[in-house]
Amino acid sequence: MRNLFIVIITLLLTLVLLPAAFAQGKVTLSGNVKDAATGEDLIGASVYLQELATGQSTNVYGFYSITVPKGTYTLVISYIGYQTQRMKLTLNADQKLNIDVKADQKELETVEVIAEAADQHVKDVQMSTEKLDVQTIKKVPALLGEVDVVRSILMLPGVTTVGEGASGFNVRGGNIDQNLILLDEAPVFSSSHLFGLFSVFNADAVKDVKLIKGGIPAEYGGRLSSVLDIRQREGNSKQFSGRGGLGVVSSRLTLEVPVIKDKMSVLVSGRRSYADLFTRLSADPNIRNSVGYFYDLNAKMNYKFSDRSRMYASGYFGRDVLRFQGDFGLNWGNGTGTLRWNYLFSDRLFANFTAVYSDYGYNVEIPAGDNPFVWRSRIRLFQQKADFNFYTSDKHTVNFGVSNTYYTFAPARVEAKPPSQLRPVVLPDQYALEPAAYLSAESKIGDHLTVQYGLRYSFFGNYGPRGVYRYQEGVPTSSSTIIDTVQYGRGQAIGQYHGPEPRLAFNYTFNDRQSIKASYNRMRQYLHLISNTTSALPFDVWASSNNMIRPQLADQVALGYFRNFRDNTYEASAEVYYKGFQNQLDYKDGAELLLNRYLEADLLSGIGRAYGIEFQVKKNKGRLTGWASYTYSRTERKVVGNFPQESINNGEWYPANFDQPHRITAFLAYDLTPKLTLSANFTYQTGRPITLPNTRYEFNGISVIDFSERNNGRIPDYHRLDLSLEYTPKRRPDRRFYGSWNFSVFNAYGRRNPFSVYFRPVEGQNNKTETVQLSILGTVLPSVTYNFNF
């Protein structure tokens, strides 16, 4: 394995560095592209030399670099929603050119689906990728007027959820823990407020959203199914500004301060729900003494040392708080911090050094009664990264970097409070280290072919101090088959894993209007979200791979056809994919996953497969804009235990909890007038699997339901229509303050979509069983929101 790794690295180094030799004798044009009004870096702006038909898109920090022969060229800078700029340049030597582009006010009155060059859909080598700008997200009709990043991506092909009130989202057959969610490069462990009704991302603080479903570049690792990369706004470096909104559920306010004009800016954004303020006014003491709210705080600072050096510091803190009549309390939330330093070593070598902190935790409390207690759990990580972009020539780019992540898992700590007689429960903390390195390149071969190739290599170790149980061989593992406890000291390895993660993608462009793309990627995931519920709960357990829980692996291949029509007004795509999973965890019948010292004994490991085809059509220009998509997909698992009684469904393939074969989504926005925009989105999806009873029998006069085959039925299909109307009064040129009104209707025709179906004995008739359907949001929900800017 070691020799194979050396051969692969040597080959990659040869492939990525050889083109640099051909760049000798050329000149380099580099710089940043920014919003002229705010100073914000623009991600994915197109910088193009017309005569050579070549160019670059800016990276996530707005930087570009193009190496070309000396000469005079026409430089074209384009970014949807902004005025296209053209300028003549004579390049006789390396040149630094920072470009400020102005917003196209006429364009901003319409919904923009993507923020990149108009034909990037066809020419970009990266496939299975969706980009949404904030203007689009704010147009999507939202639940109770809450602009929501996660609900917006649920309108995209290949992205599903098991229902209203479900935490997280599923991408191409992956579980919710298989999505790498990044906020300014910091991993976020829980993306939901109020059990999945709202997301934790305040759209006023968000600049760019990118979802990668396949062909994942080598710089990303640690999850199997997708990357949701969210970048926060940097703050207006030109003038003091703000924005906010007053809604039915919450209010929000964002302030942007240019501490030193064009050099240092600060953004602070806050959001809080306030249902608890009204419940305190209730005459019913049960309601008056109950509390439920969430809040978010985002902050970001950036400081420009010079044209070559810049520092960013950003953070997020959010929490949900629920208390019921003083008898039960629950709170959970995320905290993240990111410190980044960009440095331009040369006009071709761009570097980003990052330190990241992320923390997710929850508390469950019974404050009164006979046995009061508080139960705490959390997961924390510290990460350091160094990433480099090397622009070797106008047709070749190299990316490489290293990272190191340190994890602390605190599964559970239960403390009794007087006069409780409960014994404290403390599950031992676990510690893990995950270093990784990657090298990748993108090469344009001729006029039609672009290839992206790379390798990531990751290592994971689970370490002491803690005790590890040994189980009797030849029998199923359980607490009763423990034969010994082995104590590991601090820093001693309990379980170690490592391996390569190759990545490959190509784009063959027939012309400016059509292309085919293909990709392959292998991903490794060393963390596991342990849950035996259909929808993850805030108090599910994050577990580390160790001596008995192996890391998850997935291999995905995808092939797609991409076509633009009518001068890039319409985009169409069709993608087919297959994904194979290894070491997928499921639970034994009757497993107890919470406060379980012997958790590994109640888990089973199996394989999985997911495959499907996705169709999408977008309209980017005109009074009517939006998209429609259809997805056919299947997601299945197979668990063959070490013993016959442990196999699930007799070791045959069975649908995963989130298998939903058919899904149709559509989002449309129509400018009725310059002041009025009508938006609508529609969703249809097959009902998710559910375990139906196989038999019912009576024991001592009591009806007993037998569930012996897992996921053998489905709940009814899901469908919903949402509507919104945006009214934006004409802005007066002499006034900085301006606002708009949003009127929305969620679930417009009042569909009672089932979240779950369960079975119970008929009251007073224990020999009979009835089926009960649970709906979370089974009615029409109107709302009104006032948004303002200054």
C-alpha positions, 0 to 999 in steps of 0.5 A: 500500500505504501509503495502504491501511494508513492507511485500515485503521488509521483504520477500526480506531481508529474502531471500537475507540475509539468505544465508550469514549464510551458508557462515560461516567457508568458505574463500573468494578469491577476487581482480581485473582483469586487462589488463596487458599492460594498467592497464584497469579493465576488465568488465565481465572477468570469474574467475572460480574454476575448481574443484568446477565448480563455479565462478564469473564474474567481475563487472563493476569495474573489481572486483570479490569475491568468497566464498568457502570451504578451499582447493586447487583449480585450478583457471581459468581466461578467457576473450575473446581476452586475454590469458586464465590463470590457477594457483593452489591456496591453500585457508586456509584463506581470500586472495586478488589476483589481476590478470593481463591478457595479450592480445592474439595477435592472437585473436585480429586479429579477430572480437570478438563479446562479451567480456565475458566467452565463455559459458556466453551466456548460463549460465548468468541469465540476458537475452535480453542483448547484449554486444559489445566490441570496436574491434567489433564496429570498424569493423562494416562498418560505414557512411563516416568512422565514427565508431559509437556505436549507428549504431552498436547496430542498427544491433542487434535484437529488435533495430530499427530506423525510418530511416537515419537521425533519432535521437535516436533508438527504442527498443522493441516497445519503443519510443526513450525517453524510453531508459536510455543512460548512459555514465559512469553512467551519463544519456545522453539526446540526443545520436545524432550528425547532426540530427541522422547521427552520435552518440555522442560517440567517440569509441576511448574513449569507453571501454565497451557497454552493451544494456539491452532490457529486464529483467532489473536489479533493479539498473536501473530505470527511463526509460521503454524500455532499458538501454544502459550502456557505460563505458569510458576507464580509461587511460593507467596506465603503459605507455604514449599512444595514438590513433586517426584517420583522416577521411572524416568527422572528425578527432580524437585524444586520449591521455592516460597519467600515471601521477603516474605509476600504481596509477593515469592515465588521458585520454583525447579524442577529435573529431571534424568534419570539413566540415565548413573548406571547405565551407569557400573556396566556391565561392558561398556566400550562401555556404561560409557563412554557417557553420555546424560542431560538436565536442566532448571532453571526459576526465577521471581521476582515482586515486588509494588510496589503494587496497581498495579505488579508485576514478574516475572523468570523463566528456563529452562535445559535441555540434552541430553548424549550421548556414545558411548564417547568417540568421538562427542559431541552436546549441545543445549538452550534457554535463556530469560529474561523480565523483565516489569513490569505496571502499572495506569495506571487501572482500565481500562488494564492494561499489560505491558512485557516484555524477552525473551532466547532461545537455542538451540544445539548442539555436535557433537564428535569428540574423538579419532581422526585428525581430531578437531573440534567443530561449533557452531551457535546462534540467539539473539533479544532482544525488547522488547514493550509490550502494553496491555489497555483495558477500554472498557466491559462489552461492549468491550475493546481490545488494542494493542501493539508489539514489536521482535525482534533475531535472530542466526543462527550456522549453523555453526562447525567447529573442528579439533583437533590433530592434525586436518588438517581445514580450519576451516569457518565459515559467516557469521553472519546478523542480522535485525530484526523490529518489529511493531505490532498493534491489536485489539478485542472487541465484544459486539453485542446479546445474541447476537453477539460480534466480535473484529477486529484487524490486525497489521503486521510488518516484517522485515529481513536485514542485513550484514555478510556476503557474498551470492552472485549466480547466473547467470540462465537456469540452475538455481542451484548452487555452479557457477553463482555469478558474483559475491559482493556484500559488505554492510556492517554494517547494510546491508539484504540483504532486506526484507519487510513486510505486514499480518496481518488477524484476524477472529472472531465468535461467535453464541450461540443460548443458554447451550448452543450457538453457532457461531463463525468466524474468519480469520487471516493469518500471516507467518513470517520464520524457516525450519527447514531439514531434509530428514529426516522428523523434525527433528533437534537439528542442523537449521538455522534460517535467516532470510528474505533476498534469496533465501528469501522469508517464509512466509505462511498464510491460515486460515478456520475454522467451528465449532459448539459445544454443551454438554449436561446442565448443562455436564457434556458439551461437543461441538464440530465445526470445519472449516478450510482453510489456504493456504500460500505460500513453503513450502521443500522441497529439491532431490534430492540436496541437502546442507543441513548445512555448506552455504555455498550453502544457498539454491541447494539449496532450492525454494519452493512452495505448500501447502494443508491442510483438515479437520474435527475432532470432539470430545466432553468430559465435565467432571463426575462420576467419569468424565471425559475426552474423545474426538476424531476428525480428518479432515485432508489436508496437501499441497504443490506445488512448480513449479521455475523449470526442469522438472528442479527441479519435485517430482513433475512439479509436481503436488500431493503429500502433505507428510511429516506428512499423516495423514488419519485420527486418533482420540484418547481420554483417560478418567479414572475415580475407582474410589475416593477414593484410586484413579484409573484413566486411559487414552488411546488413539491411532490415526492413518493412517501418514505418507507415505514415498518408495517406490522406482519402479524398481530396476536393476543397474549393474556388478553392483550393485543401484541403487534409483531414487526419482523420485516423492516421498511416493508411499506410506505406512508402516503405521497407528499405534495405541497404548494407555496405562494408568495407576493413581494411588494417593493415600493419605488426607491427614492434616490435621496433616501438611504432607507427603503423596504419591501413587504412579503406576503406568503402562504405555506401549504396553500391548499392545506394538504395534511401531509403525513410525517409518520404512521403508527399503530396502537390498540383501540381504546377499550378494545385491546384485541383491536389495532388502529392506524394513526397518521401524524401530520406536523404542518397540516394546514394553510399557514399565511404570513407577512414580513417587512424587510428593510435596508439602509 
